Amino acid sequence: MMEALRAGVAVFDSGYYYAAHDVWEAAWLEDRDDLLQGLIQYAGAVHHARERNWEGCVSLSGSAREYLGAADARGVNVDAIREYLRALEADPERVERGPPQGITIGGGILGLGDLGPEAALWAAPALAEERGEEAVVQGVAYAREDFESGETDSMFVRLAIDFVTDADKRAIIAQRLGEHAAERRRRERDVEGLF
């Protein structure tokens, strides 16, 4: 759970609010945790505010504060987030005047480049979805499949981690990841066609 928490924090603080929501939601489905639920709703509130859905923002701001108030903070700056949520609930348009409250763990800021392999693989599917490129999404799925089966140094795992952690080369990495995923999928279809 900590790696998913770290991944979502890095994704959120990089400005991918809805993608952070997706990272935490995937982890929450495995471990129904109040901290994750509060952060999911925080990301949702910010996303709604940025989309000018004031009603959705206000609703999620209140429920996020409640979840975060009951949560084991695990070093996350929940008090500052709850204070921001209170202000966002009162004035959802504040998101247009400045960035949302950042999330820290243990007082430190966490960027995408700071993530280790497991956390990067939690972040990768959400960032791939954010890009909307099906081949990249498939490449990330292959990476998770390889990693979970013990192939922690496969080409897909390396590319998916680099896709998350190397922002300067993300576009070219996404292209390579997509190309390799398309090739692997073609090989799988060829084998399926034999039987």
Backbone bond lengths (Angstrom), bond angles and torsions (degrees), N, CA, C in turn:
res aa  C-N    CA-C-N  psi(-1)  N-CA   C-N-CA  omega(-1)  CA-C   N-CA-C  phi
1 M - - - 1.449 - - 1.522 110.69 -
2 M 1.339 117.16 -35.82 1.467 119.52 -178.64 1.528 111.55 -63.18
3 E 1.321 117.82 -36.80 1.466 119.61 -179.88 1.524 110.64 -67.74
4 A 1.322 117.38 -38.85 1.468 120.70 176.18 1.528 110.01 -66.93
5 L 1.315 116.57 -40.07 1.470 120.64 176.92 1.520 109.66 -58.96
6 R 1.338 116.53 -49.94 1.467 121.49 179.86 1.528 111.04 -60.56
7 A 1.324 116.48 -43.21 1.462 120.35 -179.84 1.525 111.01 -60.33
8 G 1.324 116.40 -47.36 1.467 120.17 -179.52 1.512 112.51 -63.27
9 V 1.327 116.52 -38.24 1.471 120.29 178.08 1.525 109.81 -61.86
10 A 1.328 117.29 -47.42 1.467 120.64 -179.64 1.528 111.39 -63.06
11 V 1.326 116.67 -40.22 1.466 120.89 179.11 1.532 109.73 -65.63
12 F 1.339 116.80 -45.47 1.470 121.00 179.66 1.524 110.73 -60.46
13 D 1.329 115.48 -50.02 1.465 119.21 -176.26 1.522 112.93 -69.12
14 S 1.346 116.89 -11.86 1.463 121.39 174.52 1.529 111.26 -89.90
15 G 1.325 116.64 1.70 1.459 120.92 175.86 1.512 115.56 93.58
16 Y 1.319 117.46 6.85 1.470 121.48 178.86 1.532 107.96 -99.58
17 Y 1.312 116.46 76.02 1.461 120.94 -170.92 1.522 112.31 -67.32
18 Y 1.318 116.88 -45.47 1.457 118.14 -179.46 1.527 110.65 -69.21
19 A 1.315 117.38 -36.28 1.462 120.71 177.41 1.529 110.46 -63.22
20 A 1.334 117.75 -38.22 1.474 121.00 176.84 1.523 109.52 -61.41
21 H 1.325 115.47 -42.77 1.462 121.24 175.99 1.524 109.78 -52.88
22 D 1.343 116.95 -45.96 1.465 121.30 -178.26 1.531 112.19 -65.57
23 V 1.334 117.04 -39.20 1.471 120.43 178.26 1.519 109.78 -60.35
24 W 1.329 116.04 -51.58 1.465 119.69 -177.39 1.521 111.69 -66.87
25 E 1.324 117.01 -35.77 1.464 119.21 -179.62 1.523 111.12 -64.28
26 A 1.333 117.06 -40.22 1.466 120.27 177.82 1.531 110.24 -60.19
27 A 1.323 117.00 -39.98 1.475 120.60 178.86 1.526 110.61 -72.86
28 W 1.330 116.87 -37.85 1.462 121.04 -178.73 1.529 111.06 -63.45
29 L 1.327 116.94 -33.62 1.461 119.95 178.37 1.527 111.20 -62.92
30 E 1.324 117.24 -25.75 1.465 121.96 177.31 1.528 112.22 -89.55
31 D 1.331 117.16 -29.19 1.464 121.91 -173.91 1.537 108.82 -145.00
32 R 1.280 116.89 93.02 1.477 122.52 -174.96 1.523 109.99 -66.68
33 D 1.316 115.07 84.30 1.450 123.77 -172.01 1.534 110.39 -109.50
34 D 1.338 117.57 136.52 1.471 121.45 -178.40 1.527 112.61 -63.19
35 L 1.327 117.76 -36.78 1.465 119.61 179.07 1.525 110.08 -62.94
36 L 1.320 116.70 -47.69 1.464 119.61 178.38 1.526 111.19 -61.44
37 Q 1.337 116.98 -43.30 1.464 119.60 -179.93 1.529 111.17 -62.63
38 G 1.324 116.40 -40.98 1.464 119.78 177.70 1.521 112.07 -63.60
39 L 1.326 116.80 -41.38 1.467 120.34 179.04 1.525 111.56 -69.89
40 I 1.328 116.91 -36.42 1.464 120.76 175.21 1.527 109.30 -58.61
41 Q 1.319 115.69 -46.96 1.458 119.15 -178.21 1.532 111.86 -71.20
42 Y 1.330 117.74 -31.95 1.471 121.11 174.57 1.529 109.24 -61.81
43 A 1.335 116.51 -49.79 1.461 120.16 179.10 1.528 110.47 -60.24
44 G 1.334 116.64 -40.04 1.460 120.39 178.04 1.519 112.06 -64.39
45 A 1.329 116.89 -41.08 1.468 120.84 178.67 1.525 110.63 -61.77
46 V 1.326 116.46 -44.93 1.469 120.20 179.27 1.526 109.87 -64.65
47 H 1.314 116.84 -43.15 1.471 120.20 178.65 1.532 110.50 -60.06
48 H 1.327 116.74 -47.06 1.473 119.67 179.14 1.523 111.13 -61.20
49 A 1.318 117.16 -41.28 1.470 119.71 179.66 1.525 110.25 -63.36
50 R 1.312 116.85 -42.23 1.474 119.93 -179.97 1.533 111.37 -66.43
51 E 1.330 116.88 -25.94 1.463 121.77 176.96 1.532 111.78 -90.48
52 R 1.327 116.24 2.56 1.469 124.31 -179.70 1.525 113.13 65.04
53 N 1.316 115.77 29.49 1.460 122.03 172.89 1.528 106.07 -94.45
54 W 1.322 115.33 81.46 1.462 121.29 -171.92 1.525 111.36 -63.81
55 E 1.314 117.50 -40.22 1.465 120.45 -178.60 1.537 111.24 -62.90
56 G 1.327 116.04 -46.28 1.460 120.16 177.47 1.521 111.90 -61.77
57 C 1.316 116.32 -39.89 1.468 121.33 178.95 1.524 110.99 -62.63
58 V 1.314 116.77 -48.15 1.472 121.20 -178.06 1.525 110.17 -62.75
59 S 1.317 116.90 -45.31 1.458 120.78 -179.29 1.531 111.71 -60.48
60 L 1.334 116.53 -48.69 1.458 119.97 -178.80 1.524 112.69 -69.96
61 S 1.312 117.22 -31.07 1.470 119.81 178.43 1.523 110.74 -61.10
62 G 1.327 116.27 -44.56 1.465 120.02 -179.83 1.519 112.32 -65.53
63 S 1.336 117.03 -45.64 1.459 118.64 -178.56 1.529 111.58 -71.36
64 A 1.320 118.24 -33.26 1.470 120.71 176.59 1.528 110.30 -62.41
65 R 1.327 116.74 -42.47 1.473 120.29 177.91 1.519 111.04 -58.69
66 E 1.324 116.78 -41.58 1.464 120.64 -179.57 1.533 110.99 -64.49
67 Y 1.317 116.72 -48.20 1.468 119.41 179.25 1.525 111.24 -61.03
68 L 1.316 116.26 -44.26 1.469 119.12 -178.40 1.524 111.62 -67.99
69 G 1.329 117.07 -29.20 1.462 120.38 177.73 1.521 112.48 -68.37
70 A 1.314 116.49 -27.02 1.465 121.17 -178.15 1.523 112.49 -97.72
71 A 1.322 117.42 -3.47 1.462 121.43 -170.54 1.523 112.71 -87.43
72 D 1.322 114.29 153.19 1.458 122.38 165.64 1.527 105.01 -76.31
73 A 1.330 117.18 113.71 1.464 121.71 -170.13 1.527 114.03 -67.81
74 R 1.316 118.85 -24.84 1.472 122.61 -179.57 1.530 112.47 49.59
75 G 1.317 116.94 36.24 1.453 121.45 178.12 1.514 115.26 86.87
76 V 1.341 117.47 -3.44 1.471 121.40 179.44 1.527 108.93 -78.12
77 N 1.310 116.31 142.02 1.468 122.67 -178.83 1.531 112.33 -74.31
78 V 1.336 116.29 60.79 1.465 120.77 -174.72 1.524 112.29 -64.72
79 D 1.326 119.55 -31.59 1.462 119.72 -179.98 1.529 110.86 -63.85
80 A 1.320 117.28 -43.81 1.467 120.54 178.35 1.528 111.07 -66.01
81 I 1.322 116.67 -38.31 1.468 120.48 178.79 1.520 110.01 -66.37
82 R 1.327 117.16 -43.30 1.463 120.49 179.21 1.528 111.01 -62.94
83 E 1.323 116.72 -38.91 1.479 120.57 177.46 1.534 109.64 -63.28
84 Y 1.329 117.04 -43.88 1.458 120.62 177.93 1.529 110.53 -63.11
85 L 1.329 116.90 -42.31 1.462 120.81 179.06 1.521 111.93 -61.46
86 R 1.324 116.26 -38.68 1.469 119.77 177.07 1.532 109.63 -60.89
87 A 1.326 116.76 -44.23 1.466 120.93 179.16 1.529 111.00 -68.37
88 L 1.322 117.26 -38.10 1.465 121.57 179.43 1.530 110.50 -66.55
89 E 1.321 116.02 -38.29 1.463 120.49 178.06 1.528 110.67 -62.64
90 A 1.325 116.93 -38.14 1.463 121.59 -179.99 1.529 111.96 -77.21
91 D 1.340 116.89 -29.49 1.465 121.49 -176.29 1.533 109.68 -147.75
92 P 1.342 117.09 80.54 1.463 119.44 -176.40 1.531 113.71 -62.77
93 E 1.323 117.63 -21.07 1.464 120.14 179.62 1.523 112.34 -72.34
94 R 1.328 117.95 -7.71 1.468 121.18 179.28 1.526 110.84 -60.40
95 V 1.347 117.35 -25.88 1.458 120.96 -179.65 1.533 110.88 -64.28
96 E 1.323 116.88 -22.02 1.463 121.12 178.22 1.527 111.70 -80.39
97 R 1.325 117.12 -15.06 1.462 121.42 -177.38 1.522 113.76 -99.52
98 G 1.305 116.29 -5.98 1.456 119.05 -179.98 1.514 110.83 178.18
99 P 1.317 116.42 166.87 1.467 119.63 -178.59 1.525 111.20 -69.32
100 P 1.323 116.73 156.62 1.465 119.71 176.96 1.528 110.45 -70.18
101 Q 1.302 115.06 165.54 1.467 121.19 175.73 1.524 108.83 -56.92
102 G 1.314 116.59 125.33 1.452 120.80 176.32 1.521 110.85 -70.58
103 I 1.304 115.30 163.33 1.458 121.23 -179.59 1.527 107.82 -112.88
104 T 1.308 115.20 131.63 1.457 120.17 176.22 1.527 109.08 -121.50
105 I 1.315 114.99 157.01 1.458 121.78 172.96 1.518 106.45 -124.44
106 G 1.328 115.66 122.65 1.462 119.64 -178.03 1.514 112.60 62.24
107 G 1.318 116.78 27.30 1.456 121.90 178.97 1.512 114.03 82.47
108 G 1.322 117.65 -3.77 1.458 120.55 -177.61 1.509 113.66 -104.60
109 I 1.309 114.67 149.24 1.460 122.18 176.06 1.523 107.31 -86.87
110 L 1.308 115.89 139.69 1.455 121.82 -176.32 1.516 108.86 -121.93
111 G 1.319 117.08 120.10 1.457 121.57 177.19 1.515 111.58 -101.26
112 L 1.315 116.89 167.99 1.456 121.00 179.63 1.530 111.38 -60.14
113 G 1.319 116.88 -35.16 1.456 121.11 179.40 1.516 113.65 -69.96
114 D 1.328 116.90 -13.22 1.468 121.75 -179.82 1.523 112.98 -88.86
115 L 1.320 117.53 -6.72 1.460 120.35 -174.23 1.522 112.03 -77.38
116 G 1.319 115.16 139.26 1.455 121.21 172.07 1.514 110.04 -79.31
117 P 1.338 117.04 177.37 1.469 120.42 -175.38 1.524 114.78 -55.43
118 E 1.326 118.24 -48.78 1.463 119.47 -176.66 1.527 111.91 -64.89
119 A 1.323 117.24 -44.17 1.466 120.50 178.46 1.524 110.69 -64.97
120 A 1.327 117.18 -40.15 1.467 120.34 178.85 1.526 110.57 -61.36
121 L 1.330 116.79 -36.57 1.463 119.39 179.15 1.526 112.09 -73.85
122 W 1.324 118.06 -21.12 1.473 120.17 170.06 1.528 109.46 -72.28
123 A 1.327 116.79 -38.58 1.470 120.95 -177.12 1.525 112.31 -76.45
124 A 1.317 117.53 -32.09 1.466 121.94 -171.49 1.533 114.62 -55.15
125 P 1.342 119.82 -47.76 1.474 117.88 -178.27 1.530 112.83 -60.74
126 A 1.326 116.89 -40.13 1.465 119.81 -178.90 1.525 111.15 -67.59
127 L 1.327 117.24 -40.69 1.467 119.37 177.78 1.521 111.25 -68.08
128 A 1.322 117.31 -36.58 1.464 120.68 177.32 1.528 110.25 -64.31
129 E 1.339 116.54 -44.22 1.474 120.48 176.73 1.527 110.39 -60.93
130 E 1.328 116.63 -40.92 1.466 121.73 179.75 1.534 110.14 -57.69
131 R 1.328 116.52 -37.27 1.468 121.46 179.35 1.528 111.48 -74.33
132 G 1.338 116.62 -23.65 1.454 120.56 177.81 1.514 114.85 70.73
133 E 1.323 117.08 24.62 1.457 120.50 179.72 1.521 108.58 -106.58
134 E 1.317 116.74 111.44 1.467 122.01 -174.79 1.522 112.45 -58.82
135 A 1.329 117.66 -39.34 1.468 119.84 -179.02 1.525 110.95 -64.21
136 V 1.324 117.81 -37.09 1.466 121.08 178.09 1.522 109.43 -68.66
137 V 1.324 116.91 -41.78 1.464 121.18 177.15 1.527 109.54 -57.98
138 Q 1.329 116.99 -44.19 1.463 120.85 178.96 1.525 111.14 -65.46
139 G 1.331 117.61 -40.17 1.461 120.90 177.93 1.512 112.22 -61.92
140 V 1.308 116.46 -39.21 1.468 121.00 177.55 1.527 109.89 -67.66
141 A 1.317 117.03 -38.01 1.476 119.91 177.29 1.533 110.22 -62.89
142 Y 1.317 116.86 -40.80 1.466 119.64 175.94 1.531 110.44 -62.92
143 A 1.322 117.03 -39.63 1.466 120.49 179.24 1.520 110.98 -61.09
144 R 1.321 116.98 -46.41 1.476 120.23 179.36 1.528 110.39 -63.72
145 E 1.322 116.26 -40.95 1.458 120.81 178.39 1.536 110.46 -60.61
146 D 1.322 116.18 -46.72 1.466 120.55 179.18 1.528 110.72 -62.46
147 F 1.323 116.86 -47.06 1.464 121.82 -177.05 1.527 110.71 -60.35
148 E 1.325 115.98 -45.43 1.462 120.61 -178.03 1.526 112.27 -69.13
149 S 1.343 117.08 -23.32 1.462 119.65 177.90 1.532 111.99 -90.45
150 G 1.336 117.03 4.06 1.461 121.10 177.06 1.514 114.77 97.54
151 E 1.329 117.76 -3.89 1.471 121.00 176.69 1.527 108.86 -85.11
152 T 1.325 115.98 69.59 1.466 120.83 -171.68 1.519 113.54 -75.23
153 D 1.322 118.10 -8.13 1.462 120.48 -179.44 1.530 111.77 -120.75
154 S 1.339 116.68 24.99 1.465 118.59 179.26 1.526 109.71 -69.28
155 M 1.317 115.33 162.14 1.463 120.68 177.93 1.533 110.39 -57.84
156 F 1.334 117.14 -39.78 1.460 120.31 -179.22 1.527 110.99 -65.75
157 V 1.318 116.69 -41.75 1.468 120.05 178.62 1.525 109.72 -62.85
158 R 1.313 117.18 -47.72 1.471 120.26 -179.39 1.525 111.26 -60.70
159 L 1.344 116.89 -45.16 1.462 119.77 -179.51 1.524 112.09 -66.10
160 A 1.338 117.58 -40.41 1.468 120.42 179.98 1.529 110.86 -64.63
161 I 1.321 117.30 -40.84 1.472 120.66 178.20 1.526 109.50 -64.93
162 D 1.328 117.08 -45.43 1.464 120.20 178.34 1.529 111.37 -63.45
163 F 1.328 117.32 -36.61 1.468 122.21 177.47 1.529 110.47 -56.17
164 V 1.327 116.55 -39.38 1.461 120.99 -179.77 1.525 111.41 -79.38
165 T 1.317 117.39 -46.15 1.465 120.82 -166.92 1.523 114.72 -89.60
166 D 1.325 119.21 -16.11 1.467 121.37 -176.70 1.529 110.30 -114.72
167 A 1.311 116.08 83.27 1.468 121.36 -175.87 1.524 112.25 -61.20
168 D 1.330 117.75 -35.17 1.461 120.41 -177.69 1.525 112.49 -64.37
169 K 1.325 116.69 -29.87 1.464 120.90 -177.38 1.520 112.63 -110.96
170 R 1.343 117.33 12.05 1.466 121.01 -174.10 1.526 112.69 -56.11
171 A 1.313 118.33 -40.55 1.470 120.24 -176.86 1.524 111.60 -64.84
172 I 1.325 117.04 -45.05 1.466 119.58 -179.37 1.526 110.72 -70.97
173 I 1.322 116.58 -36.36 1.468 120.06 177.30 1.529 109.50 -64.69
174 A 1.328 116.70 -41.59 1.465 120.80 178.18 1.520 110.25 -61.11
175 Q 1.323 116.79 -40.67 1.462 120.55 178.77 1.528 110.72 -62.61
176 R 1.332 116.89 -47.18 1.469 120.83 -179.94 1.528 110.91 -65.11
177 L 1.327 116.44 -42.17 1.463 120.54 179.03 1.523 110.30 -60.91
178 G 1.315 115.94 -43.68 1.460 120.68 178.19 1.520 112.73 -63.85
179 E 1.327 117.14 -41.75 1.468 120.90 178.85 1.522 111.07 -63.49
180 H 1.337 116.89 -45.94 1.460 120.40 179.55 1.533 111.21 -65.35
181 A 1.326 116.98 -36.78 1.472 120.40 178.37 1.527 110.31 -65.48
182 A 1.333 116.60 -42.05 1.470 119.66 179.02 1.526 110.43 -62.81
183 E 1.327 116.52 -40.13 1.472 120.06 178.76 1.530 110.95 -66.02
184 R 1.330 117.24 -43.74 1.473 119.84 179.65 1.523 110.16 -63.63
185 R 1.314 116.29 -41.06 1.470 120.10 179.28 1.527 110.73 -64.04
186 R 1.344 117.77 -39.61 1.476 121.37 176.96 1.530 110.17 -60.95
187 R 1.341 116.60 -43.89 1.468 120.11 178.76 1.526 110.85 -63.24
188 E 1.329 116.99 -40.92 1.476 120.29 178.01 1.523 110.59 -62.29
189 R 1.307 117.72 -41.96 1.464 120.80 179.49 1.528 111.01 -65.79
190 D 1.334 115.50 -38.43 1.477 118.99 177.33 1.514 110.94 -60.42
191 V 1.332 116.69 -43.01 1.464 121.21 179.73 1.526 109.66 -67.60
192 E 1.331 117.54 -42.16 1.471 121.38 178.36 1.518 110.29 -59.61
193 G 1.335 116.55 -37.06 1.447 121.20 -178.57 1.525 113.38 -68.99
194 L 1.322 117.25 -18.14 1.461 121.01 179.42 1.514 112.57 -77.03
195 F 1.305 117.10 -20.09 1.478 120.49 -173.45 1.502 111.81 -115.47
